[in-house]
Amino acid sequence: MDCIFCKIANGEIPSTTLYEDEEVRVIFDINPASVGHVLILPKTHAASLLEYPTEKLGTIFAIAQKIGNAMIQGLPCDGVNILANCREAAGQTVDHFHVHIIPRYANAPTKDAMTIESGTIEKPDFDALKEAITKAF
Protein backbone atom coordinates (compact mmCIF):
# COMPACT_ATOMS: atom_id res chain seq x y z
CA MET A 1 0.00 0.00 0.00
CA ASP A 2 1.30 3.43 -0.91
CA CYS A 3 -0.38 5.46 1.85
CA ILE A 4 1.57 8.47 3.10
CA PHE A 5 -0.16 8.41 6.52
CA CYS A 6 0.68 4.69 6.95
CA LYS A 7 4.31 5.55 6.25
CA ILE A 8 4.30 8.46 8.71
CA ALA A 9 2.42 6.49 11.40
CA ASN A 10 4.87 3.61 11.12
CA GLY A 11 8.00 5.80 11.17
CA GLU A 12 9.01 5.37 7.51
CA ILE A 13 8.67 9.11 6.88
CA PRO A 14 9.96 11.54 9.52
CA SER A 15 7.54 13.73 11.45
CA THR A 16 7.45 15.71 14.65
CA THR A 17 5.80 13.24 17.00
CA LEU A 18 3.90 14.41 20.07
CA TYR A 19 2.89 10.94 21.25
CA GLU A 20 3.27 7.33 20.14
CA ASP A 21 2.16 3.91 21.31
CA GLU A 22 1.59 0.54 19.64
CA GLU A 23 -1.69 1.71 18.01
CA VAL A 24 -1.07 5.34 16.97
CA ARG A 25 1.37 8.12 16.28
CA VAL A 26 0.28 11.70 17.01
CA ILE A 27 2.07 14.25 14.85
CA PHE A 28 2.02 18.00 14.38
CA ASP A 29 0.14 18.90 11.18
CA ILE A 30 2.53 20.40 8.60
CA ASN A 31 -0.31 22.66 7.38
CA PRO A 32 -1.84 23.65 10.73
CA ALA A 33 -5.19 25.38 11.13
CA SER A 34 -3.87 26.92 14.36
CA VAL A 35 -0.78 26.80 16.56
CA GLY A 36 -0.48 23.30 18.03
CA HIS A 37 -2.75 21.47 15.51
CA VAL A 38 -2.03 17.70 15.64
CA LEU A 39 -3.22 14.56 13.88
CA ILE A 40 -3.83 11.17 15.48
CA LEU A 41 -2.73 8.59 12.91
CA PRO A 42 -3.62 4.95 13.57
CA LYS A 43 -0.81 2.60 12.53
CA THR A 44 -3.34 0.24 10.93
CA HIS A 45 -4.82 1.45 7.67
CA ALA A 46 -8.52 2.23 7.30
CA ALA A 47 -9.85 4.67 4.71
CA SER A 48 -11.81 6.74 7.26
CA LEU A 49 -13.51 6.56 10.65
CA LEU A 50 -16.40 4.81 8.87
CA GLU A 51 -14.18 1.81 8.08
CA TYR A 52 -12.06 1.76 11.26
CA PRO A 53 -12.77 -1.13 13.68
CA THR A 54 -15.48 -0.04 16.11
CA GLU A 55 -13.79 -1.72 19.06
CA LYS A 56 -10.70 0.47 18.58
CA LEU A 57 -12.46 3.85 18.34
CA GLY A 58 -12.61 4.28 22.12
CA THR A 59 -8.82 4.16 22.30
CA ILE A 60 -8.46 6.83 19.61
CA PHE A 61 -10.88 9.20 21.29
CA ALA A 62 -9.40 8.59 24.77
CA ILE A 63 -6.07 9.77 23.33
CA ALA A 64 -7.83 12.78 21.75
CA GLN A 65 -9.39 13.66 25.10
CA LYS A 66 -6.04 13.43 26.92
CA ILE A 67 -4.26 15.58 24.32
CA GLY A 68 -7.09 18.12 24.18
CA ASN A 69 -6.96 18.59 27.95
CA ALA A 70 -3.15 18.84 27.85
CA MET A 71 -3.40 21.53 25.15
CA ILE A 72 -5.82 23.60 27.23
CA GLN A 73 -3.49 23.38 30.23
CA GLY A 74 -0.14 23.57 28.47
CA LEU A 75 -0.43 25.97 25.55
CA PRO A 76 -2.76 27.44 26.97
CA CYS A 77 -5.57 27.57 24.43
CA ASP A 78 -9.20 28.34 25.19
CA GLY A 79 -10.77 25.29 23.52
CA VAL A 80 -10.18 22.57 20.93
CA ASN A 81 -11.88 21.06 17.91
CA ILE A 82 -11.65 17.27 17.76
CA LEU A 83 -12.83 15.99 14.41
CA ALA A 84 -12.54 13.39 11.70
CA ASN A 85 -13.51 14.17 8.11
CA CYS A 86 -15.01 11.17 6.30
CA ARG A 87 -14.62 11.12 2.52
CA GLU A 88 -13.70 13.85 0.07
CA ALA A 89 -17.06 15.67 0.12
CA ALA A 90 -16.56 16.21 3.87
CA GLY A 91 -13.02 17.56 3.47
CA GLN A 92 -10.95 14.37 3.84
CA THR A 93 -7.83 14.82 1.72
CA VAL A 94 -5.90 11.65 2.66
CA ASP A 95 -7.66 8.28 2.55
CA HIS A 96 -6.35 7.13 5.93
CA PHE A 97 -8.42 7.55 9.10
CA HIS A 98 -7.08 10.38 11.21
CA VAL A 99 -8.36 12.67 13.92
CA HIS A 100 -7.55 16.38 14.05
CA ILE A 101 -7.08 18.09 17.39
CA ILE A 102 -7.06 21.82 16.72
CA PRO A 103 -6.38 24.26 19.56
CA ARG A 104 -8.52 27.40 19.49
CA TYR A 105 -7.60 30.75 20.98
CA ALA A 106 -10.23 33.29 22.12
CA ASN A 107 -8.29 36.30 20.83
CA ALA A 108 -7.37 34.78 17.44
CA PRO A 109 -8.78 36.16 14.19
CA THR A 110 -12.25 34.80 13.42
CA LYS A 111 -10.86 32.76 10.51
CA ASP A 112 -9.00 30.73 13.14
CA ALA A 113 -12.24 29.40 14.63
CA MET A 114 -14.13 26.57 13.01
CA THR A 115 -17.76 27.47 12.44
CA ILE A 116 -20.74 25.65 11.05
CA GLU A 117 -23.39 27.82 9.44
CA SER A 118 -26.73 26.63 10.78
CA GLY A 119 -30.02 27.51 9.16
CA THR A 120 -28.63 27.96 5.64
CA ILE A 121 -31.04 25.46 4.05
CA GLU A 122 -34.82 25.16 4.15
CA LYS A 123 -36.21 23.00 6.92
CA PRO A 124 -36.03 19.40 5.65
CA ASP A 125 -38.61 16.63 6.07
CA PHE A 126 -37.18 15.12 9.26
CA ASP A 127 -39.47 12.08 9.14
CA ALA A 128 -38.29 11.18 5.61
CA LEU A 129 -34.66 11.67 6.66
CA LYS A 130 -35.18 9.49 9.73
CA GLU A 131 -36.76 6.74 7.61
CA ALA A 132 -33.94 6.77 5.04
CA ILE A 133 -31.21 6.62 7.70
CA THR A 134 -32.82 4.05 9.99
CA LYS A 135 -33.54 1.79 6.99
CA ALA A 136 -29.76 1.66 6.40
CA PHE A 137 -28.96 0.68 10.02
C-alpha positions as CSV (number, residue, x, y, z in Angstrom):
1,M,0.0,0.0,0.0
2,D,1.3,3.4,-0.9
3,C,-0.4,5.5,1.9
4,I,1.6,8.5,3.1
5,F,-0.2,8.4,6.5
6,C,0.7,4.7,6.9
7,K,4.3,5.6,6.2
8,I,4.3,8.5,8.7
9,A,2.4,6.5,11.4
10,N,4.9,3.6,11.1
11,G,8.0,5.8,11.2
12,E,9.0,5.4,7.5
13,I,8.7,9.1,6.9
14,P,10.0,11.5,9.5
15,S,7.5,13.7,11.4
16,T,7.4,15.7,14.7
17,T,5.8,13.2,17.0
18,L,3.9,14.4,20.1
19,Y,2.9,10.9,21.3
20,E,3.3,7.3,20.1
21,D,2.2,3.9,21.3
22,E,1.6,0.5,19.6
23,E,-1.7,1.7,18.0
24,V,-1.1,5.3,17.0
25,R,1.4,8.1,16.3
26,V,0.3,11.7,17.0
27,I,2.1,14.3,14.8
28,F,2.0,18.0,14.4
29,D,0.1,18.9,11.2
30,I,2.5,20.4,8.6
31,N,-0.3,22.7,7.4
32,P,-1.8,23.6,10.7
33,A,-5.2,25.4,11.1
34,S,-3.9,26.9,14.4
35,V,-0.8,26.8,16.6
36,G,-0.5,23.3,18.0
37,H,-2.7,21.5,15.5
38,V,-2.0,17.7,15.6
39,L,-3.2,14.6,13.9
40,I,-3.8,11.2,15.5
41,L,-2.7,8.6,12.9
42,P,-3.6,4.9,13.6
43,K,-0.8,2.6,12.5
44,T,-3.3,0.2,10.9
45,H,-4.8,1.5,7.7
46,A,-8.5,2.2,7.3
47,A,-9.9,4.7,4.7
48,S,-11.8,6.7,7.3
49,L,-13.5,6.6,10.7
50,L,-16.4,4.8,8.9
51,E,-14.2,1.8,8.1
52,Y,-12.1,1.8,11.3
53,P,-12.8,-1.1,13.7
54,T,-15.5,0.0,16.1
55,E,-13.8,-1.7,19.1
56,K,-10.7,0.5,18.6
57,L,-12.5,3.9,18.3
58,G,-12.6,4.3,22.1
59,T,-8.8,4.2,22.3
60,I,-8.5,6.8,19.6
61,F,-10.9,9.2,21.3
62,A,-9.4,8.6,24.8
63,I,-6.1,9.8,23.3
64,A,-7.8,12.8,21.7
65,Q,-9.4,13.7,25.1
66,K,-6.0,13.4,26.9
67,I,-4.3,15.6,24.3
68,G,-7.1,18.1,24.2
69,N,-7.0,18.6,27.9
70,A,-3.2,18.8,27.9
71,M,-3.4,21.5,25.1
72,I,-5.8,23.6,27.2
73,Q,-3.5,23.4,30.2
74,G,-0.1,23.6,28.5
75,L,-0.4,26.0,25.5
76,P,-2.8,27.4,27.0
77,C,-5.6,27.6,24.4
78,D,-9.2,28.3,25.2
79,G,-10.8,25.3,23.5
80,V,-10.2,22.6,20.9
81,N,-11.9,21.1,17.9
82,I,-11.6,17.3,17.8
83,L,-12.8,16.0,14.4
84,A,-12.5,13.4,11.7
85,N,-13.5,14.2,8.1
86,C,-15.0,11.2,6.3
87,R,-14.6,11.1,2.5
88,E,-13.7,13.8,0.1
89,A,-17.1,15.7,0.1
90,A,-16.6,16.2,3.9
91,G,-13.0,17.6,3.5
92,Q,-10.9,14.4,3.8
93,T,-7.8,14.8,1.7
94,V,-5.9,11.7,2.7
95,D,-7.7,8.3,2.6
96,H,-6.4,7.1,5.9
97,F,-8.4,7.6,9.1
98,H,-7.1,10.4,11.2
99,V,-8.4,12.7,13.9
100,H,-7.5,16.4,14.0
101,I,-7.1,18.1,17.4
102,I,-7.1,21.8,16.7
103,P,-6.4,24.3,19.6
104,R,-8.5,27.4,19.5
105,Y,-7.6,30.7,21.0
106,A,-10.2,33.3,22.1
107,N,-8.3,36.3,20.8
108,A,-7.4,34.8,17.4
109,P,-8.8,36.2,14.2
110,T,-12.3,34.8,13.4
111,K,-10.9,32.8,10.5
112,D,-9.0,30.7,13.1
113,A,-12.2,29.4,14.6
114,M,-14.1,26.6,13.0
115,T,-17.8,27.5,12.4
116,I,-20.7,25.7,11.1
117,E,-23.4,27.8,9.4
118,S,-26.7,26.6,10.8
119,G,-30.0,27.5,9.2
120,T,-28.6,28.0,5.6
121,I,-31.0,25.5,4.1
122,E,-34.8,25.2,4.1
123,K,-36.2,23.0,6.9
124,P,-36.0,19.4,5.6
125,D,-38.6,16.6,6.1
126,F,-37.2,15.1,9.3
127,D,-39.5,12.1,9.1
128,A,-38.3,11.2,5.6
129,L,-34.7,11.7,6.7
130,K,-35.2,9.5,9.7
131,E,-36.8,6.7,7.6
132,A,-33.9,6.8,5.0
133,I,-31.2,6.6,7.7
134,T,-32.8,4.0,10.0
135,K,-33.5,1.8,7.0
136,A,-29.8,1.7,6.4
137,F,-29.0,0.7,10.0
